Amino acid sequence: MNNEIIACFPQWGSYSCAFRYLFENGFQVKYLTPPPITKNTIEIGSKNSPDYVCVPFKYCLGCHMEALERGANCLMMIFGACRLIFYGELEEKILRDMGYDFKFFNMAEINFRSPKSIVKNLRVINPNVSFVKVATTIPVMIDIIKTVDKIEDYIRKNAGFQVKENELEDIFAEFKKKIDNTYSRKEYKKLKKEYLKKLYAVKINKPKRPIRVGLVGDYYTVQEPFSNYFMERELEKMGIEVHREMNLTNSIINSKYKYSRKYGKSYAKFNIGATANYTVAEALKYAKNKLDGIIQVKSFGCTPELNAQTILQNISKDYKIPILHFSFDSQTSETGIKTRLEAFYDMLSAKKKG
């Protein structure tokens, strides 16, 4: 392993274990798992960001600053179908102006139709990269992502009803930790089988008609727990079955974007931008499946999600389903969020009983 290269991807949900597997086994470089996001992360990210940039940029910038301080010297940045496509270039400029020295892998610069462009950019991570090793590692990384999403989906729907508190979460945390010390497909497959068995063996005491709430929203905020103040966990504590379709498996691996745009076409005929059409389609699906409520989470400054908010109000009216909207920025009050969630729960509970 080349110990001179220490790569890091911004904190993003529970996917660090999958990224670590790819970089250490495929690219043959050391991977620095980003530190958990804290108030310090968003504070230093906000302090060094443009005023009106959306919050996910501030999280990513703060995360990369903390990673650089811990020894990372090769940073990654994704791209998207909104302003996110420009954020890698902007973040790199900010960090270099601050005096940091590092290599930067910006996915927005890759022409995925050009093998030459792909090879050139992948060598930013490791000039001596073996493309055979990367190719054989990617299927395992994809399976890790799919397993993580599968487990999280099971936890969202059952954590509020587990007989022993936090048992599901503890098994999942142990599983992710074990993956960080896994270096072959054979080891991983054995580990996956073992922990799925443990997970499904946890005793669940769920009522026949639990309150069910669907989460929709912008790509980063709905997936990264810290950025939405651990909303899923708060809902689970109230005994709510939580549904969330937005994850890497559905959006990237299974590519449901085209399907979602078609599914929600009766409410959003044209492309709203970013993942907003996905938000509309999933909200419509939850409404048709008679969930008890929907929550939209978005970052402050996310224009596509702001446009989707009006459309969600039409879905709420047509299907008689309550929808609660949250907009998060670096100054959002955690107490205010919990108060609104509790009020939403009381309304849904009364509606279900009545």
Disulfide bonds with the S-S distance in Angstrom:
none
